[in-house]
Amino acid sequence: MSGDLGKLEVKSVREGEGRIPMQFAVPGVTDDDLSVMKTWYWSDELSLDAQAALLRIEVRSYLMNVDGLNVLVDTCCGNDKQRSVPWAHRLQTQWLQNLAGAGCGPDDIHLVLCTHLHADHVGWNTRLEDGRWVPTFPNARYVFSRKDFEFFGRQTHEAHNREAYVDSVLPVVEAGLADIVDSDVCVHREIEDGIWLEDAAGHSPGSVVVWARRGGSRAVFMGDIIHHPIQLVRPDIPFFADENPAAACATRQRLLEQCADNESVLFPAHFPDPAAGRVRRAERNFSYGFL
Ligand SMILES: [Zn+2]
């Protein structure tokens, strides 16, 4: 999938996919909610029975080219990582080949932006070389939000996120490639255009969304503010991995409204393909037009 928004070029770099029971991931979704979603999105894998439905979750990065700058947003789970969850443990995926297919080798990346520091968004920050974790992108600056950097350095109830912090975040900092920043910061600016972060706390304390604007086109990379289209119908239900459920729901509602009103193209980290689309206001909260 690729989207060319004027001079803002975005490509998806896929790692893999997984499935989670709907009632575990977004408990309280009803048969009726699924029927509403069915009017604008459906897949053969889905079921109208909310008790039986499975959520398909893609894991992908986005590669954006703006002003000749190659920007990677989120870096999936990574290969060879020791994880206490089976879905991320010692993966051997084609992600680097997929990045090459999108036109970039590791040396070509200028900027790595992690929307938050969960294990499925930081993995390819590093790779295993002679038994050590080294930065995958030696010529890049990596941008991490300070609140997540502090939070995951201190605590997290999930071992795999702690493991990711140790092998996929700290080695980048130790190599001197990290910029640890506030949650509202501009990372690249041209006249009228640029790339900037917006605070999106809730899913994690330092979650950010990445906005990009170029020649009148606007894109937003939402990380884990939303995982699946069903959350456009039910933005009020916390996702199981939200660290602060109430804040995560409020943030999701606010950003989806913003996205609908300023007609940005949304690039969600985990939606089914073709992931990019436009959020619209609907009778029941929001709907989505896949591009
Ligand atoms: Zn995620």
py3Dmol code that shows the C-alpha trace and the ligand (Angstrom):
import py3Dmol

protein = """\
ATOM      1  CA  MET A   1       0.000   0.000   0.000  1.00  0.00           C
ATOM      2  CA  SER A   2       1.318   3.415  -0.756  1.00  0.00           C
ATOM      3  CA  GLY A   3      -0.226   6.819  -0.699  1.00  0.00           C
ATOM      4  CA  ASP A   4       1.043   9.789  -2.624  1.00  0.00           C
ATOM      5  CA  LEU A   5      -0.378  12.947  -1.104  1.00  0.00           C
ATOM      6  CA  GLY A   6       1.058  15.555  -3.395  1.00  0.00           C
ATOM      7  CA  LYS A   7       4.709  15.693  -2.425  1.00  0.00           C
ATOM      8  CA  LEU A   8       4.178  13.654   0.712  1.00  0.00           C
ATOM      9  CA  GLU A   9       4.861  10.046  -0.120  1.00  0.00           C
ATOM     10  CA  VAL A  10       3.955   7.332   2.367  1.00  0.00           C
ATOM     11  CA  LYS A  11       4.541   3.586   2.089  1.00  0.00           C
ATOM     12  CA  SER A  12       3.571   0.777   4.398  1.00  0.00           C
ATOM     13  CA  VAL A  13       6.305  -1.606   5.579  1.00  0.00           C
ATOM     14  CA  ARG A  14       4.635  -4.729   6.839  1.00  0.00           C
ATOM     15  CA  GLU A  15       5.895  -7.107   9.504  1.00  0.00           C
ATOM     16  CA  GLY A  16       3.001  -9.504  10.136  1.00  0.00           C
ATOM     17  CA  GLU A  17      -0.422  -9.931  11.661  1.00  0.00           C
ATOM     18  CA  GLY A  18      -2.213 -11.463  14.609  1.00  0.00           C
ATOM     19  CA  ARG A  19      -5.738 -12.151  15.856  1.00  0.00           C
ATOM     20  CA  ILE A  20      -7.278 -11.261  19.206  1.00  0.00           C
ATOM     21  CA  PRO A  21     -10.778 -12.155  20.463  1.00  0.00           C
ATOM     22  CA  MET A  22     -12.961  -9.033  20.137  1.00  0.00           C
ATOM     23  CA  GLN A  23     -14.284  -9.368  23.687  1.00  0.00           C
ATOM     24  CA  PHE A  24     -10.778  -9.468  25.084  1.00  0.00           C
ATOM     25  CA  ALA A  25      -9.472  -6.521  23.059  1.00  0.00           C
ATOM     26  CA  VAL A  26     -12.534  -4.215  23.170  1.00  0.00           C
ATOM     27  CA  PRO A  27     -14.873  -5.761  25.747  1.00  0.00           C
ATOM     28  CA  GLY A  28     -18.484  -4.693  25.359  1.00  0.00           C
ATOM     29  CA  VAL A  29     -18.690  -4.442  21.555  1.00  0.00           C
ATOM     30  CA  THR A  30     -22.190  -5.609  20.578  1.00  0.00           C
ATOM     31  CA  ASP A  31     -23.646  -7.430  17.565  1.00  0.00           C
ATOM     32  CA  ASP A  32     -25.302  -4.124  16.709  1.00  0.00           C
ATOM     33  CA  ASP A  33     -21.936  -2.276  16.706  1.00  0.00           C
ATOM     34  CA  LEU A  34     -20.634  -4.860  14.229  1.00  0.00           C
ATOM     35  CA  SER A  35     -23.694  -4.367  11.996  1.00  0.00           C
ATOM     36  CA  VAL A  36     -23.070  -0.624  11.961  1.00  0.00           C
ATOM     37  CA  MET A  37     -19.425  -1.152  10.975  1.00  0.00           C
ATOM     38  CA  LYS A  38     -20.524  -3.584   8.278  1.00  0.00           C
ATOM     39  CA  THR A  39     -22.185  -0.704   6.381  1.00  0.00           C
ATOM     40  CA  TRP A  40     -18.699   0.692   5.571  1.00  0.00           C
ATOM     41  CA  TYR A  41     -16.155  -2.040   6.392  1.00  0.00           C
ATOM     42  CA  TRP A  42     -16.258  -5.813   6.316  1.00  0.00           C
ATOM     43  CA  SER A  43     -13.968  -8.774   5.847  1.00  0.00           C
ATOM     44  CA  ASP A  44     -14.717 -12.490   5.489  1.00  0.00           C
ATOM     45  CA  GLU A  45     -12.841 -13.120   8.714  1.00  0.00           C
ATOM     46  CA  LEU A  46     -15.236 -11.035  10.775  1.00  0.00           C
ATOM     47  CA  SER A  47     -18.388 -12.309  12.434  1.00  0.00           C
ATOM     48  CA  LEU A  48     -21.580 -10.445  13.303  1.00  0.00           C
ATOM     49  CA  ASP A  49     -21.537 -12.394  16.562  1.00  0.00           C
ATOM     50  CA  ALA A  50     -19.595 -10.130  18.925  1.00  0.00           C
ATOM     51  CA  GLN A  51     -18.896 -13.043  21.278  1.00  0.00           C
ATOM     52  CA  ALA A  52     -17.187 -15.047  18.517  1.00  0.00           C
ATOM     53  CA  ALA A  53     -15.585 -12.237  16.510  1.00  0.00           C
ATOM     54  CA  LEU A  54     -11.824 -12.049  16.135  1.00  0.00           C
ATOM     55  CA  LEU A  55      -9.948  -8.823  15.585  1.00  0.00           C
ATOM     56  CA  ARG A  56      -7.285  -8.985  12.910  1.00  0.00           C
ATOM     57  CA  ILE A  57      -4.326  -6.787  13.862  1.00  0.00           C
ATOM     58  CA  GLU A  58      -1.668  -5.913  11.291  1.00  0.00           C
ATOM     59  CA  VAL A  59       1.799  -4.897  12.450  1.00  0.00           C
ATOM     60  CA  ARG A  60       3.453  -2.336  10.181  1.00  0.00           C
ATOM     61  CA  SER A  61       5.731   0.667  10.000  1.00  0.00           C
ATOM     62  CA  TYR A  62       5.267   3.640   7.711  1.00  0.00           C
ATOM     63  CA  LEU A  63       7.995   5.096   5.560  1.00  0.00           C
ATOM     64  CA  MET A  64       7.426   8.726   4.637  1.00  0.00           C
ATOM     65  CA  ASN A  65       9.500  10.796   2.256  1.00  0.00           C
ATOM     66  CA  VAL A  66       9.249  14.523   2.765  1.00  0.00           C
ATOM     67  CA  ASP A  67      11.713  17.022   1.313  1.00  0.00           C
ATOM     68  CA  GLY A  68      14.142  14.182   0.560  1.00  0.00           C
ATOM     69  CA  LEU A  69      14.054  13.072   4.172  1.00  0.00           C
ATOM     70  CA  ASN A  70      13.295   9.371   4.787  1.00  0.00           C
ATOM     71  CA  VAL A  71      11.222   9.137   7.937  1.00  0.00           C
ATOM     72  CA  LEU A  72      10.244   5.849   9.554  1.00  0.00           C
ATOM     73  CA  VAL A  73       7.231   5.890  11.869  1.00  0.00           C
ATOM     74  CA  ASP A  74       7.249   2.964  14.341  1.00  0.00           C
ATOM     75  CA  THR A  75       9.462  -0.077  13.957  1.00  0.00           C
ATOM     76  CA  CYS A  76       7.299  -3.171  14.706  1.00  0.00           C
ATOM     77  CA  CYS A  77       8.566  -6.098  16.855  1.00  0.00           C
ATOM     78  CA  GLY A  78      11.963  -6.818  15.286  1.00  0.00           C
ATOM     79  CA  ASN A  79      13.818 -10.098  14.706  1.00  0.00           C
ATOM     80  CA  ASP A  80      15.528 -12.299  17.294  1.00  0.00           C
ATOM     81  CA  LYS A  81      14.057 -10.481  20.284  1.00  0.00           C
ATOM     82  CA  GLN A  82      13.635 -12.465  23.489  1.00  0.00           C
ATOM     83  CA  ARG A  83      10.034 -11.776  24.574  1.00  0.00           C
ATOM     84  CA  SER A  84       7.742 -13.153  27.237  1.00  0.00           C
ATOM     85  CA  VAL A  85       4.807 -13.101  24.770  1.00  0.00           C
ATOM     86  CA  PRO A  86       4.689 -15.659  21.938  1.00  0.00           C
ATOM     87  CA  TRP A  87       3.555 -13.166  19.261  1.00  0.00           C
ATOM     88  CA  ALA A  88       6.817 -11.219  19.476  1.00  0.00           C
ATOM     89  CA  HIS A  89       9.251 -13.908  20.614  1.00  0.00           C
ATOM     90  CA  ARG A  90      12.264 -14.591  18.388  1.00  0.00           C
ATOM     91  CA  LEU A  91      10.528 -13.501  15.207  1.00  0.00           C
ATOM     92  CA  GLN A  92      12.217 -14.025  11.848  1.00  0.00           C
ATOM     93  CA  THR A  93      10.277 -11.803   9.463  1.00  0.00           C
ATOM     94  CA  GLN A  94      10.976 -10.188   6.102  1.00  0.00           C
ATOM     95  CA  TRP A  95      10.594  -6.655   7.462  1.00  0.00           C
ATOM     96  CA  LEU A  96      14.046  -5.463   6.287  1.00  0.00           C
ATOM     97  CA  GLN A  97      13.342  -6.869   2.801  1.00  0.00           C
ATOM     98  CA  ASN A  98       9.966  -5.096   2.863  1.00  0.00           C
ATOM     99  CA  LEU A  99      11.750  -1.866   3.747  1.00  0.00           C
ATOM    100  CA  ALA A 100      14.089  -2.453   0.797  1.00  0.00           C
ATOM    101  CA  GLY A 101      11.005  -3.052  -1.371  1.00  0.00           C
ATOM    102  CA  ALA A 102       9.762   0.366  -0.267  1.00  0.00           C
ATOM    103  CA  GLY A 103      13.021   1.822  -1.550  1.00  0.00           C
ATOM    104  CA  CYS A 104      15.223   2.187   1.540  1.00  0.00           C
ATOM    105  CA  GLY A 105      18.101   0.330   3.127  1.00  0.00           C
ATOM    106  CA  PRO A 106      18.947   0.827   6.823  1.00  0.00           C
ATOM    107  CA  ASP A 107      21.602   3.443   5.918  1.00  0.00           C
ATOM    108  CA  ASP A 108      19.031   5.570   4.055  1.00  0.00           C
ATOM    109  CA  ILE A 109      16.810   6.348   7.049  1.00  0.00           C
ATOM    110  CA  HIS A 110      17.225   9.882   8.423  1.00  0.00           C
ATOM    111  CA  LEU A 111      14.622   9.977  11.162  1.00  0.00           C
ATOM    112  CA  VAL A 112      12.903   7.293  13.271  1.00  0.00           C
ATOM    113  CA  LEU A 113       9.769   8.382  15.135  1.00  0.00           C
ATOM    114  CA  CYS A 114       8.249   6.013  17.706  1.00  0.00           C
ATOM    115  CA  THR A 115       4.633   6.921  18.544  1.00  0.00           C
ATOM    116  CA  HIS A 116       5.174   5.175  21.884  1.00  0.00           C
ATOM    117  CA  LEU A 117       7.549   2.657  23.429  1.00  0.00           C
ATOM    118  CA  HIS A 118       5.479  -0.560  23.398  1.00  0.00           C
ATOM    119  CA  ALA A 119       7.272  -3.679  22.124  1.00  0.00           C
ATOM    120  CA  ASP A 120       5.528  -3.718  18.715  1.00  0.00           C
ATOM    121  CA  HIS A 121       6.629  -0.138  17.905  1.00  0.00           C
ATOM    122  CA  VAL A 122      10.334  -0.166  18.786  1.00  0.00           C
ATOM    123  CA  GLY A 123      11.638  -3.608  17.754  1.00  0.00           C
ATOM    124  CA  TRP A 124      13.552  -2.733  14.587  1.00  0.00           C
ATOM    125  CA  ASN A 125      15.234   0.186  16.333  1.00  0.00           C
ATOM    126  CA  THR A 126      17.986  -2.375  16.935  1.00  0.00           C
ATOM    127  CA  ARG A 127      19.193  -5.625  15.437  1.00  0.00           C
ATOM    128  CA  LEU A 128      21.444  -8.395  16.648  1.00  0.00           C
ATOM    129  CA  GLU A 129      25.068  -8.161  15.533  1.00  0.00           C
ATOM    130  CA  ASP A 130      27.736 -10.438  17.021  1.00  0.00           C
ATOM    131  CA  GLY A 131      25.539 -11.062  20.052  1.00  0.00           C
ATOM    132  CA  ARG A 132      24.929  -7.333  20.718  1.00  0.00           C
ATOM    133  CA  TRP A 133      21.945  -5.073  20.070  1.00  0.00           C
ATOM    134  CA  VAL A 134      23.050  -2.276  17.755  1.00  0.00           C
ATOM    135  CA  PRO A 135      21.019   0.514  16.117  1.00  0.00           C
ATOM    136  CA  THR A 136      19.555  -0.747  12.814  1.00  0.00           C
ATOM    137  CA  PHE A 137      19.688   2.747  11.293  1.00  0.00           C
ATOM    138  CA  PRO A 138      23.184   4.127  11.949  1.00  0.00           C
ATOM    139  CA  ASN A 139      22.566   7.423  10.116  1.00  0.00           C
ATOM    140  CA  ALA A 140      19.246   8.251  11.774  1.00  0.00           C
ATOM    141  CA  ARG A 141      18.197  10.374  14.680  1.00  0.00           C
ATOM    142  CA  TYR A 142      15.643   8.470  16.772  1.00  0.00           C
ATOM    143  CA  VAL A 143      12.925  10.496  18.502  1.00  0.00           C
ATOM    144  CA  PHE A 144      11.409   9.152  21.747  1.00  0.00           C
ATOM    145  CA  SER A 145       8.947  10.982  23.970  1.00  0.00           C
ATOM    146  CA  ARG A 146      10.342  11.795  27.369  1.00  0.00           C
ATOM    147  CA  LYS A 147       7.254  10.641  29.277  1.00  0.00           C
ATOM    148  CA  ASP A 148       7.424   7.142  27.764  1.00  0.00           C
ATOM    149  CA  PHE A 149      11.190   6.984  28.131  1.00  0.00           C
ATOM    150  CA  GLU A 150      10.840   7.711  31.842  1.00  0.00           C
ATOM    151  CA  PHE A 151       7.783   5.486  32.327  1.00  0.00           C
ATOM    152  CA  PHE A 152       9.190   2.350  30.688  1.00  0.00           C
ATOM    153  CA  GLY A 153      12.562   2.898  32.332  1.00  0.00           C
ATOM    154  CA  ARG A 154      10.900   2.850  35.729  1.00  0.00           C
ATOM    155  CA  GLN A 155       7.949   0.518  35.494  1.00  0.00           C
ATOM    156  CA  THR A 156       5.466  -1.313  33.348  1.00  0.00           C
ATOM    157  CA  HIS A 157       3.137  -4.114  34.271  1.00  0.00           C
ATOM    158  CA  GLU A 158       4.052  -5.992  31.107  1.00  0.00           C
ATOM    159  CA  ALA A 159       7.383  -7.814  30.934  1.00  0.00           C
ATOM    160  CA  HIS A 160       7.606  -7.673  27.126  1.00  0.00           C
ATOM    161  CA  ASN A 161       7.496  -3.864  27.134  1.00  0.00           C
ATOM    162  CA  ARG A 162      10.239  -3.782  29.735  1.00  0.00           C
ATOM    163  CA  GLU A 163      12.280  -6.229  27.619  1.00  0.00           C
ATOM    164  CA  ALA A 164      11.774  -3.989  24.570  1.00  0.00           C
ATOM    165  CA  TYR A 165      12.963  -0.959  26.503  1.00  0.00           C
ATOM    166  CA  VAL A 166      16.184  -2.750  27.422  1.00  0.00           C
ATOM    167  CA  ASP A 167      17.107  -4.187  24.003  1.00  0.00           C
ATOM    168  CA  SER A 168      15.423  -1.755  21.573  1.00  0.00           C
ATOM    169  CA  VAL A 169      15.498   1.674  23.243  1.00  0.00           C
ATOM    170  CA  LEU A 170      18.496   1.826  25.601  1.00  0.00           C
ATOM    171  CA  PRO A 171      21.098   0.721  23.010  1.00  0.00           C
ATOM    172  CA  VAL A 172      19.993   3.599  20.753  1.00  0.00           C
ATOM    173  CA  VAL A 173      20.403   6.070  23.616  1.00  0.00           C
ATOM    174  CA  GLU A 174      23.793   4.585  24.499  1.00  0.00           C
ATOM    175  CA  ALA A 175      24.901   4.944  20.864  1.00  0.00           C
ATOM    176  CA  GLY A 176      24.081   8.673  21.075  1.00  0.00           C
ATOM    177  CA  LEU A 177      21.407   8.522  18.366  1.00  0.00           C
ATOM    178  CA  ALA A 178      18.352   9.351  20.481  1.00  0.00           C
ATOM    179  CA  ASP A 179      16.558  12.665  20.940  1.00  0.00           C
ATOM    180  CA  ILE A 180      14.321  12.460  23.983  1.00  0.00           C
ATOM    181  CA  VAL A 181      11.689  15.139  23.502  1.00  0.00           C
ATOM    182  CA  ASP A 182       8.497  16.669  24.877  1.00  0.00           C
ATOM    183  CA  SER A 183       5.245  15.276  23.503  1.00  0.00           C
ATOM    184  CA  ASP A 184       4.500  18.431  21.475  1.00  0.00           C
ATOM    185  CA  VAL A 185       7.508  19.156  19.336  1.00  0.00           C
ATOM    186  CA  CYS A 186       8.226  20.045  15.750  1.00  0.00           C
ATOM    187  CA  VAL A 187      10.756  17.628  14.271  1.00  0.00           C
ATOM    188  CA  HIS A 188      11.073  19.081  10.777  1.00  0.00           C
ATOM    189  CA  ARG A 189       9.973  22.391   9.339  1.00  0.00           C
ATOM    190  CA  GLU A 190       9.776  23.966   5.930  1.00  0.00           C
ATOM    191  CA  ILE A 191       7.782  27.115   5.251  1.00  0.00           C
ATOM    192  CA  GLU A 192       4.131  26.222   5.996  1.00  0.00           C
ATOM    193  CA  ASP A 193       4.988  22.531   5.967  1.00  0.00           C
ATOM    194  CA  GLY A 194       6.555  20.123   8.377  1.00  0.00           C
ATOM    195  CA  ILE A 195       6.366  17.154  10.704  1.00  0.00           C
ATOM    196  CA  TRP A 196       5.343  17.560  14.310  1.00  0.00           C
ATOM    197  CA  LEU A 197       4.227  15.534  17.309  1.00  0.00           C
ATOM    198  CA  GLU A 198       1.066  15.986  19.325  1.00  0.00           C
ATOM    199  CA  ASP A 199       0.558  14.688  22.844  1.00  0.00           C
ATOM    200  CA  ALA A 200      -1.768  11.665  22.797  1.00  0.00           C
ATOM    201  CA  ALA A 201      -1.339  10.345  26.334  1.00  0.00           C
ATOM    202  CA  GLY A 202      -3.512   7.462  27.490  1.00  0.00           C
ATOM    203  CA  HIS A 203      -2.489   4.334  25.610  1.00  0.00           C
ATOM    204  CA  SER A 204       0.849   5.060  27.275  1.00  0.00           C
ATOM    205  CA  PRO A 205       1.850   8.203  29.193  1.00  0.00           C
ATOM    206  CA  GLY A 206       4.101   9.422  26.391  1.00  0.00           C
ATOM    207  CA  SER A 207       2.032   8.355  23.360  1.00  0.00           C
ATOM    208  CA  VAL A 208       2.182  10.887  20.551  1.00  0.00           C
ATOM    209  CA  VAL A 209       0.663  11.147  17.116  1.00  0.00           C
ATOM    210  CA  VAL A 210       2.776  12.313  14.193  1.00  0.00           C
ATOM    211  CA  TRP A 211       1.325  14.978  11.908  1.00  0.00           C
ATOM    212  CA  ALA A 212       2.849  15.750   8.529  1.00  0.00           C
ATOM    213  CA  ARG A 213       1.851  18.524   6.152  1.00  0.00           C
ATOM    214  CA  ARG A 214       3.205  19.162   2.700  1.00  0.00           C
ATOM    215  CA  GLY A 215       1.725  21.300  -0.054  1.00  0.00           C
ATOM    216  CA  GLY A 216      -1.786  21.324   1.367  1.00  0.00           C
ATOM    217  CA  SER A 217      -1.871  17.586   2.110  1.00  0.00           C
ATOM    218  CA  ARG A 218      -2.063  16.484   5.690  1.00  0.00           C
ATOM    219  CA  ALA A 219      -1.328  13.052   7.132  1.00  0.00           C
ATOM    220  CA  VAL A 220      -1.543  11.733  10.657  1.00  0.00           C
ATOM    221  CA  PHE A 221       0.145   8.622  12.023  1.00  0.00           C
ATOM    222  CA  MET A 222      -1.902   7.551  15.011  1.00  0.00           C
ATOM    223  CA  GLY A 223       0.122   4.676  16.460  1.00  0.00           C
ATOM    224  CA  ASP A 224      -2.088   2.852  18.942  1.00  0.00           C
ATOM    225  CA  ILE A 225      -4.705   5.549  19.460  1.00  0.00           C
ATOM    226  CA  ILE A 226      -6.873   3.218  17.390  1.00  0.00           C
ATOM    227  CA  HIS A 227      -6.229  -0.469  16.569  1.00  0.00           C
ATOM    228  CA  HIS A 228      -9.240  -1.564  14.549  1.00  0.00           C
ATOM    229  CA  PRO A 229     -12.120   0.028  12.587  1.00  0.00           C
ATOM    230  CA  ILE A 230     -14.638  -1.151  15.229  1.00  0.00           C
ATOM    231  CA  GLN A 231     -13.208   1.548  17.509  1.00  0.00           C
ATOM    232  CA  LEU A 232     -14.562   4.204  15.142  1.00  0.00           C
ATOM    233  CA  VAL A 233     -18.036   2.955  16.093  1.00  0.00           C
ATOM    234  CA  ARG A 234     -17.054   2.519  19.767  1.00  0.00           C
ATOM    235  CA  PRO A 235     -14.253   4.985  20.617  1.00  0.00           C
ATOM    236  CA  ASP A 236     -15.606   4.924  24.179  1.00  0.00           C
ATOM    237  CA  ILE A 237     -14.436   1.356  24.929  1.00  0.00           C
ATOM    238  CA  PRO A 238     -10.893   1.083  26.302  1.00  0.00           C
ATOM    239  CA  PHE A 239      -8.529  -1.180  24.364  1.00  0.00           C
ATOM    240  CA  PHE A 240      -7.074  -3.928  26.555  1.00  0.00           C
ATOM    241  CA  ALA A 241      -3.526  -2.554  26.271  1.00  0.00           C
ATOM    242  CA  ASP A 242      -4.424   1.046  27.199  1.00  0.00           C
ATOM    243  CA  GLU A 243      -2.310   1.981  30.229  1.00  0.00           C
ATOM    244  CA  ASN A 244      -4.804   4.661  31.310  1.00  0.00           C
ATOM    245  CA  PRO A 245      -8.209   3.599  29.915  1.00  0.00           C
ATOM    246  CA  ALA A 246     -10.146   6.823  30.607  1.00  0.00           C
ATOM    247  CA  ALA A 247      -7.420   9.068  29.170  1.00  0.00           C
ATOM    248  CA  ALA A 248      -6.991   6.758  26.157  1.00  0.00           C
ATOM    249  CA  CYS A 249     -10.719   6.993  25.308  1.00  0.00           C
ATOM    250  CA  ALA A 250     -10.752  10.781  25.657  1.00  0.00           C
ATOM    251  CA  THR A 251      -7.654  11.082  23.459  1.00  0.00           C
ATOM    252  CA  ARG A 252      -9.131   8.753  20.812  1.00  0.00           C
ATOM    253  CA  GLN A 253     -12.363  10.775  20.678  1.00  0.00           C
ATOM    254  CA  ARG A 254     -10.482  14.089  20.444  1.00  0.00           C
ATOM    255  CA  LEU A 255      -8.067  12.977  17.719  1.00  0.00           C
ATOM    256  CA  LEU A 256     -10.715  11.253  15.592  1.00  0.00           C
ATOM    257  CA  GLU A 257     -12.830  14.438  15.688  1.00  0.00           C
ATOM    258  CA  GLN A 258      -9.785  16.467  14.702  1.00  0.00           C
ATOM    259  CA  CYS A 259      -8.966  14.070  11.897  1.00  0.00           C
ATOM    260  CA  ALA A 260     -12.539  14.158  10.533  1.00  0.00           C
ATOM    261  CA  ASP A 261     -12.673  17.943  10.699  1.00  0.00           C
ATOM    262  CA  ASN A 262      -9.331  18.749   9.060  1.00  0.00           C
ATOM    263  CA  GLU A 263      -9.660  16.011   6.408  1.00  0.00           C
ATOM    264  CA  SER A 264      -6.303  14.443   7.129  1.00  0.00           C
ATOM    265  CA  VAL A 265      -5.365  11.067   5.734  1.00  0.00           C
ATOM    266  CA  LEU A 266      -5.056   8.663   8.649  1.00  0.00           C
ATOM    267  CA  PHE A 267      -2.264   6.081   8.706  1.00  0.00           C
ATOM    268  CA  PRO A 268      -3.156   3.687  11.526  1.00  0.00           C
ATOM    269  CA  ALA A 269      -0.514   1.251  12.794  1.00  0.00           C
ATOM    270  CA  HIS A 270      -2.731  -1.836  13.005  1.00  0.00           C
ATOM    271  CA  PHE A 271      -5.729  -1.518  10.625  1.00  0.00           C
ATOM    272  CA  PRO A 272      -6.367  -4.133   7.936  1.00  0.00           C
ATOM    273  CA  ASP A 273      -5.065  -3.275   4.460  1.00  0.00           C
ATOM    274  CA  PRO A 274      -5.397  -0.894   2.724  1.00  0.00           C
ATOM    275  CA  ALA A 275      -4.902   0.857   6.023  1.00  0.00           C
ATOM    276  CA  ALA A 276      -4.868   4.512   5.009  1.00  0.00           C
ATOM    277  CA  GLY A 277      -8.152   6.351   4.927  1.00  0.00           C
ATOM    278  CA  ARG A 278     -10.273   9.272   5.962  1.00  0.00           C
ATOM    279  CA  VAL A 279     -12.283   9.496   9.156  1.00  0.00           C
ATOM    280  CA  ARG A 280     -15.833  10.789   8.773  1.00  0.00           C
ATOM    281  CA  ARG A 281     -18.359  11.788  11.357  1.00  0.00           C
ATOM    282  CA  ALA A 282     -21.259   9.328  11.385  1.00  0.00           C
ATOM    283  CA  GLU A 283     -24.586   8.800  13.103  1.00  0.00           C
ATOM    284  CA  ARG A 284     -22.837   6.411  15.478  1.00  0.00           C
ATOM    285  CA  ASN A 285     -19.596   8.309  16.205  1.00  0.00           C
ATOM    286  CA  PHE A 286     -17.339   7.792  13.149  1.00  0.00           C
ATOM    287  CA  SER A 287     -16.949   5.832   9.925  1.00  0.00           C
ATOM    288  CA  TYR A 288     -13.966   5.361   7.600  1.00  0.00           C
ATOM    289  CA  GLY A 289     -13.266   5.564   3.913  1.00  0.00           C
ATOM    290  CA  PHE A 290     -10.321   3.327   3.013  1.00  0.00           C
ATOM    291  CA  LEU A 291      -8.134   4.851   0.310  1.00  0.00           C
TER     292      LEU A 291
END
"""
ligand_1 = """\
1
ZN
Zn 0.844 -1.399 18.751
"""
view = py3Dmol.view(width=600, height=400)
view.addModel(protein, "pdb")
view.setStyle({"model": 0}, {"cartoon": {"style": "trace"}})
view.addModel(ligand_1, "xyz")
view.setStyle({"model": 1}, {"stick": {}})
view.zoomTo()
view.show()
